[in-house]
Amino acid sequence: MSLESKVLMVLNGPTVARIRFRFPIRGSHVTIAPQTFHRVAHAIGSGRVIVRIPTDLAAGVAAQYNDVARTRADGTVVRANTLEINPLMGRFDEATVVHECLHAAYDLLHTGLDGNAEEASAYVCTALYCRMTGLPRPTWANGQIYANAELTARTLLKQYQQGNPGIPYVVKDEWRMLRAGVGLHGVYASGPGGLVNGWLLGQQYTHDG
């Protein structure tokens, strides 16, 4: 089975079909639902988004969605709207696909939100996928961001389990703690995902579809 087919199986699978939550953004809110990921699956199927194995991602970066084209060290170009992921070997790899495909969805949908909130919401999706597939926490939640995301996901899952068919909101304090953890992390601190550039100044990633 091709890597692209495996990605589509994740996006169209039963776990992603359960992901739903809302979070606040500058006086409004953003809603994440299964349709968010189905939009990306359709874009992959049509060739609008392509899936490739990465060759030169930065240290500490396991996967990446390229909203704009980037040039590799060898001078070759990775086109815009490319999802760079490693072969899927387990549930955490699948959770990483969900994380990166949320970035793709924001790009395709031209969603207006700062980079810090974008990263935080993607980590919530990672944590939800890991929890719903029964992946033991020590296997994946081995850092402050993941620990904060797991707490947010745990609260959302409690709301799911109550049988409410609606789309629950993240808990405010848990969401702020997750955003702060993302914003202070070395991978994000100096860019749109950071505390100052993203959360305080509202800098966004490119969302031009």
CORKA-V426971 format. One record per residue. N is the residue number from 1. D_FIRST is the distance of its C-alpha to the first C-alpha in Angstrom with 2 decimals. Layout:
BEGIN
N|D_FIRST, N|D_FIRST
END
This chain:
BEGIN
1|0.00, 2|3.80, 3|6.66, 4|8.28, 5|6.33, 6|6.86, 7|10.31, 8|11.03, 9|10.50, 10|13.00, 11|15.32, 12|15.54, 13|15.74, 14|19.05, 15|19.96, 16|19.98, 17|21.88, 18|24.66, 19|25.14, 20|28.45, 21|31.41, 22|34.03, 23|35.68, 24|38.87, 25|39.09, 26|42.52, 27|44.28, 28|41.33, 29|37.92, 30|34.19, 31|32.09, 32|28.46, 33|26.83, 34|23.50, 35|24.25, 36|24.25, 37|20.51, 38|19.86, 39|21.70, 40|19.23, 41|16.24, 42|18.27, 43|19.04, 44|15.44, 45|14.87, 46|18.12, 47|17.60, 48|20.43, 49|18.43, 50|15.94, 51|13.52, 52|14.15, 53|14.34, 54|18.09, 55|20.52, 56|23.88, 57|24.08, 58|27.42, 59|28.20, 60|27.35, 61|24.77, 62|21.27, 63|19.71, 64|21.35, 65|21.50, 66|23.69, 67|26.01, 68|27.83, 69|27.04, 70|27.60, 71|28.58, 72|27.19, 73|29.75, 74|29.17, 75|30.12, 76|26.80, 77|25.95, 78|23.14, 79|23.64, 80|24.55, 81|22.09, 82|19.40, 83|17.41, 84|17.14, 85|15.14, 86|14.03, 87|10.69, 88|10.78, 89|12.51, 90|14.71, 91|16.70, 92|18.65, 93|15.76, 94|14.82, 95|18.55, 96|18.64, 97|16.18, 98|18.66, 99|21.52, 100|20.45, 101|19.51, 102|23.04, 103|24.37, 104|22.46, 105|23.94, 106|27.39, 107|27.06, 108|25.98, 109|28.67, 110|31.32, 111|32.15, 112|35.40, 113|35.34, 114|36.13, 115|33.59, 116|34.75, 117|34.13, 118|30.73, 119|29.67, 120|31.34, 121|29.58, 122|26.15, 123|27.12, 124|28.16, 125|24.70, 126|23.29, 127|25.94, 128|25.51, 129|21.80, 130|22.69, 131|25.66, 132|24.10, 133|21.32, 134|24.10, 135|23.35, 136|26.75, 137|28.58, 138|29.52, 139|25.88, 140|25.54, 141|28.93, 142|30.60, 143|32.32, 144|34.77, 145|32.44, 146|29.99, 147|33.01, 148|34.44, 149|31.22, 150|30.90, 151|34.47, 152|33.82, 153|30.73, 154|32.74, 155|35.46, 156|33.15, 157|31.62, 158|35.17, 159|35.74, 160|32.62, 161|33.92, 162|37.25, 163|35.67, 164|36.68, 165|34.50, 166|35.47, 167|33.82, 168|35.50, 169|36.84, 170|36.22, 171|39.36, 172|41.38, 173|42.29, 174|38.81, 175|37.42, 176|40.11, 177|39.51, 178|35.79, 179|36.67, 180|39.25, 181|36.91, 182|34.39, 183|37.26, 184|38.80, 185|35.70, 186|35.79, 187|32.43, 188|33.77, 189|37.56, 190|38.43, 191|36.16, 192|35.59, 193|34.15, 194|37.43, 195|40.38, 196|42.79, 197|40.80, 198|38.45, 199|40.21, 200|43.80, 201|43.60, 202|40.67, 203|38.70, 204|35.36, 205|32.11, 206|31.69, 207|30.61, 208|30.88, 209|27.68
END
